[in-house]
Amino acid sequence: MPDAILVGYATRSGSTKEIAEAIGATLRAGPREVAVKPLKEVKSLEGYRSAVLGAPFFMFRWHKDAVSFLSRHKGTLANMPAAVFALGPFHDVEKEWNDVRAQLDKELQKYPWFDPIAHEVFGGRFDPSRLGFPWSLIPALKKMPASDIRDWDAIRKWAQELSPLL
Ligand SMILES: Cc1cc2nc3c(=O)[nH]c(=O)nc-3n(C[C@H](O)[C@H](O)[C@H](O)COP(=O)(O)O)c2cc1C
């Protein structure tokens, strides 16, 4: 797949995967081939001209698959157009958005060699029925109401604007 765009994602309960798929579908309207894959399955960036990387935050940490992807592919990512997105506030409250944006900025500062062409925070989904271990053991979390503030129009718009840069 020479000259393709990689849309790579990390996920625990699937909401980031669905966003990656929506970004992939939007980018496919452009001239390039697009592969949407879990970051942990991408062994090499050969054949890709550019990348969009997405991963959620959990307990103030970026998903470990995103962290290890950045270190595994440092040499290549430093020299290809790459965009980043992170999830995710799940209440539409300004403070929550600002905190997560600051969290992503802080995370990206750990990789001074990495200069993404764009980075964005998207709202996420909280579903108490999908809590994985160890969070499924925390009664307070299981009682929290479900929410999903993913804004599909904003996600598609972001991808459309990125398309010519990738
Ligand atoms: C236990 C737990 C901790 C979380 N911690 C954070 C966090 O620190 N920062 C944040 O922005 N979102 C946090 N979230 C929200 C997730 O990032 C959000 O639910 C996202 O949509 C999950 O993505 P996934 O479905 O792809 O796994 C947390 C969610 C859960 C369930």
The ligand as an SDF file (V2000), in Angstrom:
LIG
                    3D

 31 33  0  0  0  0  0  0  0  0999 V2000
  -11.9640    4.9920   34.5940 C   0  0  0  0  0  0  0  0  0  0  0  0
  -11.8900    6.0530   33.5530 C   0  0  0  0  0  0  0  0  0  0  0  0
  -10.9160    7.0590   33.6530 C   0  0  0  0  0  0  0  0  0  0  0  0
  -10.8440    8.0740   32.7070 C   0  0  0  0  0  0  0  0  0  0  0  0
   -9.8910    9.0390   32.8420 N   0  0  0  0  0  0  0  0  0  0  0  0
   -9.8420   10.0490   31.9310 C   0  0  0  0  0  0  0  0  0  0  0  0
   -8.8710   11.0890   32.0180 C   0  0  0  0  0  0  0  0  0  0  0  0
   -8.0050   11.1060   32.8910 O   0  0  0  0  0  0  0  0  0  0  0  0
   -8.9090   12.0840   31.1000 N   0  0  0  0  0  0  0  0  0  0  0  0
   -9.8410   12.1020   30.1040 C   0  0  0  0  0  0  0  0  0  0  0  0
   -9.8390   13.0120   29.3010 O   0  0  0  0  0  0  0  0  0  0  0  0
  -10.7520   11.1130   29.9650 N   0  0  0  0  0  0  0  0  0  0  0  0
  -10.7780   10.0980   30.8560 C   0  0  0  0  0  0  0  0  0  0  0  0
  -11.7040    9.1130   30.7120 N   0  0  0  0  0  0  0  0  0  0  0  0
  -12.6380    9.1530   29.5920 C   0  0  0  0  0  0  0  0  0  0  0  0
  -12.2050    8.2630   28.4180 C   0  0  0  0  0  0  0  0  0  0  0  0
  -11.0690    8.8040   27.7970 O   0  0  0  0  0  0  0  0  0  0  0  0
  -13.3890    8.1850   27.4730 C   0  0  0  0  0  0  0  0  0  0  0  0
  -14.3810    7.4220   28.0970 O   0  0  0  0  0  0  0  0  0  0  0  0
  -13.0460    7.6000   26.1180 C   0  0  0  0  0  0  0  0  0  0  0  0
  -14.1790    7.7520   25.2530 O   0  0  0  0  0  0  0  0  0  0  0  0
  -12.6300    6.1380   26.2030 C   0  0  0  0  0  0  0  0  0  0  0  0
  -12.1480    5.7130   24.9720 O   0  0  0  0  0  0  0  0  0  0  0  0
  -12.2980    4.1970   24.4480 P   0  0  0  0  0  0  0  0  0  0  0  0
  -13.8040    3.8970   24.3930 O   0  0  0  0  0  0  0  0  0  0  0  0
  -11.7140    4.2150   23.0800 O   0  0  0  0  0  0  0  0  0  0  0  0
  -11.5810    3.3030   25.3740 O   0  0  0  0  0  0  0  0  0  0  0  0
  -11.7800    8.0900   31.6390 C   0  0  0  0  0  0  0  0  0  0  0  0
  -12.7340    7.0740   31.5240 C   0  0  0  0  0  0  0  0  0  0  0  0
  -12.7960    6.0700   32.4680 C   0  0  0  0  0  0  0  0  0  0  0  0
  -13.8370    4.9800   32.3230 C   0  0  0  0  0  0  0  0  0  0  0  0
  1  2  1  0
  2  3  1  0
  2 30  2  0
  3  4  2  0
  4  5  1  0
  4 28  1  0
  5  6  2  0
  6  7  1  0
  6 13  1  0
  7  8  2  0
  7  9  1  0
  9 10  1  0
 10 11  2  0
 10 12  1  0
 12 13  2  0
 13 14  1  0
 14 15  1  0
 14 28  1  0
 15 16  1  0
 16 17  1  0
 16 18  1  0
 18 19  1  0
 18 20  1  0
 20 21  1  0
 20 22  1  0
 22 23  1  0
 23 24  1  0
 24 25  2  0
 24 26  1  0
 24 27  1  0
 28 29  2  0
 29 30  1  0
 30 31  1  0
M  END
$$$$
